[in-house]
Amino acid sequence: MAIKTIRYTGSITGMGADIPLTQVIKRDNKIRVEMSFQGQTMVQAYDGSDGWFISPFSGKNEPEKMTSEQTKQMKEGADIEGRLCNYKDKGYTAELMGKDDLEGTDTYKIKLTSKEGDVSYFWIDAQSYLLLKESSKRKFKEKEVQTNSLFSNYQLIDGVEFPMAREIKSESREGSQKVTYTKIETNIDVDDSVFTMPQTKN
Amino acid sequence: MYRKSKLIFLILIIVCGTAYSQIKVSSSTFGAINARQIGPAAMSGRITSIVAVDKDPRIMYVGSAGGGVWKTINGGAVFKSVFDKYCQSIGSIAIDQKHPDVVWVGTGESNMRNSVAIGDGLYKSDDAGDNWKKIGLEKSEHISKIVIDPSNSDVVYVAVPGALWSNSEDRGLYKTNDGGKTWSKILYIDEKTGCGDIVMDPKNPNVLYASMWEFRRKPWTFSSGGPGSGLYKSIDGGQSWDRIDQAFSEDGLLGRICLAISPSDPNHIYAIAESKNTGLYESLDAGTSWKRNSASGNVVARPFYFSVIAVDPTDAKRIYRPAFSLSISDDGGQSFREASSEGGWVHSDFHAIWINPNNPQMVYVGTDGGVYMSLDRGNNFMFINNLPVSQFYHVTLDNKEPYYNVYGGLQDNGSWYGPSNTQSGIQNRDWHMTGWGDGFSVVSDLKDTDVIYWESQGGSIGRFNKRTNEIKDIQPQPLTGEDKLRFNWNTPIHQSTINPGTIYAGSQFLYKTTNEGETWQRISPDLTTDDKEKEKQEESGGLSVDNSSAENHCTIFTICESPADANLIWVGTDDGNLQISENGGSSWTNVVKNVPGLPKNAWVSSVDASKFDRNTAFVTFDNHAMGDMKTYVYKTADLGKTWTAISTTDLEGYAHRIKQDIVDPDLLFVGTTFGLYLSLDGGKSWAAYTANFPRCEVRDIAIHPEKNDLVLATHGRGIIIIDDITPIRNLSAEVVSSDATILPTRPNYINGVSGGFGLLEAGQFNGPDATSDAIIDYYLKDRVETGDVKVEIYNSAGTLMKSIPGTKRKGINRVTWDMHLKPPKVATGVRPDQSGFVGPMADEGTYTVKLIIGDKVYAGSLDLIHDPNSPYTQEDIAVRNETASKLFKMHEDLAYLVTNINKVKAETQKAIDAGKISKSSGEALINKLEEIRKTCVATKEGSWITGEERLREKMGNLYTSVCYFPGRPTDSQLERVGGLDYELQKAIQDAADIYRDNLSKVNSELQSSGAAKIELMTREDFDKLELTPKEQKNSGLHDDD
């Protein structure tokens, strides 16, 4: 419970280029993600109640509100210790589905259901108890989208095992995006204001 | 010296023999080499069940004969397969309408045709198809119907026809009262009779009607009907039953009976009862009395195969009879009419129908060729184009470049060919039909690949010419005085490997042609047992004679000319003969008696003669049609004199096909009714291939000799390709026991024709293409959880070209490199420019690959080879590379210029704000620089379509065009480079002038006020910059550097 903030620094592979990425999570439920490219910075953030983004890649530098579905996803990402931790207090129900073979590795498969009925699965290594995979199916309007994240390269930082690598796979596409963290820092000072949507010029 | 080394090698084998003899692998070993399911869905396949959620019928599940369960949540616009890990032969699906997330699936189709596949029990999902568990009836083999009590979800009835090929007690009507935990058999006649159908009174779930069916298949005959068949009624939830079929038959003998109960009037029931005088019966009093209505052709057609009748949800007199066609009656079945064909042909042979209970205008039907939807009560239909459940029997390949074609025939869907790759997705429109009927072997003449041999059922062989569209019937005809020719339903057509264009085909005799079927030479006597008792297919069918050639027996089923010796020919027959000729057919020896542990007359399903050794061959036998589901796989190394059984308990399901690899003699592939299996050690151990490979029936296997692809004909999931099996060939015992090894892959070609595009039409299946990137495969003994894994690629000068984060799974891992260098640094504009994503093509040559796992480094190499089929000369490519480099440098020069402009502007503004310089000289500098910047990059905010093109965008368009095309740029493009360079140099010069005049002025003012001068960033510092300068330092998101 000692960790109040985490800053992840790294890059994400995409479209032939490595894009620098920074992600800050602050207790309770605040997150800001930045990706920079050609001098422009894309921002996605959630301040505990509202999600917003700035997407200069589409030629617009003004912040915009996220849809409720996107906001829900940001909220999940803003959970600093992960949703499995104290899941009951957070309003989830969890079910141990038993042992499962994850690409040849023996794991425990856990099903986590939110109050709204959204389901996620977690695969935890049966020997090391490290989280190896998370899979979430979300309904976006009339579409079900399943994303899978594979976690690896665990390193002990400030007493906590952090995955320094994450591979994100969409069920509908071949290939994957890979996030590599070069630095993870905990309990840095971050002002609450960075999570709040800036006032627009108008 | 040679001898000595050979001796050492021999000793090594002996020493290592025990350790290395068996390469124990598991499905996870093949890791990330995901199979490519290319469909097609053009003809789709046989559908057995369609169900939807009453409250939201857009949520629909479709069960198929061999392609598993598919789910849509949008009425069919997008279908996803949800049952890949389990048996793909589906008999029935039911949704618990009270809890629509609860779905039941009975495996084992119950349309009991010759090619039907078995199931392995009943499954249940509590979460709308995300997870499944097996919930009993494991030995049922075939399940025809699942009915859930609408008032109590724990009460479920399952109709089990049961084993088709043998006696069995695991059949009848089953019931659970506890959601599937326990089962009781509540209606059972005998070992020959199962339950064909069940319906429940929707208003009183204790009232049930169940039809019992006696039936049996043997390889040479089928019988539907017998004393066990009958119709039963229960009014107490199945505790007691009354037989109520007295009106259906004069002699008391019945066959299959299908049932429907009117949702709007549960006393109004319909039954089609098979007898010697099959008819449709209607009862208005809940089965007490029956009236005989129509017995028109389609109503009474093939009762064993068409066992569905349906009533409109609101109109008890409107009934649908899916059979050869869809017949519709509005008068309770006294008269029928056919659906319209105005919108085009709807595939014949209907097996499933779903009518929307809230809107009976909406009707979905399932046929031998997929699902169709109607919005006018079944009169006109639209085809659902995205269900790739096509049922291939065989597959062959040609040698077309750059992408070979795949050829195969399908159950009730003719003969087809399509591309293995397209670069724009393999879509339905890419596939072409060459023949009609049921399709089986389709063979492209490798002497002239435009000539294609195909067939329909019972040996009707045709020849199709792609160039002219000519079709000619070339089936071998009986010679004068010769017996009737017996061709199998699925007649073999085989092409010589040694002599392309030499084609074999078989009836009871073996034939050979070397002139495209104009002349057939008979090169054998009758190679079968010629057992007259098994040649009575004209009597087959039981109560309804059904002689479609499906029961033709005592026929040749498989042919293989040895790739090591064209005079050595193997022939296997459906009645269990395994014949060899060593002299091109002059004489024959039956060697089946030498095969140990094999039941008599077991069907020879495939023979594969080794290309490495003429004495070696592999054979599969398939005895499932005698009720024996074991996997029979054998090897001989002495031309059939002795045999070794090489099947192990790793293999599941009866075997259709074995194939030895054409490079690694120890690598074997077996296709069974439950999937694809690989052995790396010549058959000592096996593992299922599960990487994006469903548990479907694999009926044929081909290997492309140049591309090294493994291509599978599946009976329900179309064609599946495993691209480039080179890494699997290299999984030696040594590799498998190593911690990590970089595996070789096929050569990576550059400079070939690229491109190809096509619209991905909405609602169409889109088969994935193979990657055109370079592939780097490596093996990991265990998943890496605690160290980093990356792959680095270096050129011959030792320069790092690319660093790729590695995957870390157990088994084979795969990363890809697009064979492009780093993209240029691109000037900052209002939005990113595409050039920042495009690097110039890498050069031909050998690259060093480093696999770095934690602190360990494993080395390998990667060859980029000029595509031998490339139309571009080295000279053209050199011009392209030179031009790309030039534009690359121009991009970076511009980026450097704009970086400095932005830097000077920002620092000047700061100085103004701090009162260190005069506003007038500061603003003059800023304004002049901004004028230049506006000519350099797009600056207007707005959507993508601002149309604003400045120097960066103009250079970007040219640069990406040049990079994407492998050959010489156009003259116009080459000239344009000069024009843009002129603009660039002018901007650089203009900025230099401003720095000289205005910046100097600002700097002297700064000096006067004791502040530091504004310095330009040096080019050296700029070149060291990461792609993106760190900005927004005030957010707390970055280090305070």
Interface residues (C-beta under 8 A of the other chain):
Chain A: R7 T9 T13 M15 G16 A17 D18 I19 P20 T22 V24 R32 E34 S36 F37 Q38 G39 Q40 T41 P56 F57 S58 G59 K60 N61 M97 D101 E103 G104 T105 K111 V119 D125 S128 L130 L132 K137 E142 E144 L150 S152 N153 Y154 Q155 M164 A165 E167 E174 G175 S176 K178 T180 I188 D189 V190 D191 V194
Chain B: S26 S27 S28 T29 G31 N34 I73 N74 D127 D130 N131 P768 T771 D782 R783 V784 E785 T786 G787 D788 V789 I804 P805 T807 K808 R809 K810 G811 T816 D818 H820 P823 V826 A827 T828 G829 V830 R831 P832 D833 G836 F837 V838 G839 N902 E941 G942 S943 W944 T946 E1026 L1027 T1028 P1029 K1030 E1031 Q1032 S1035 G1036 L1037 H1038
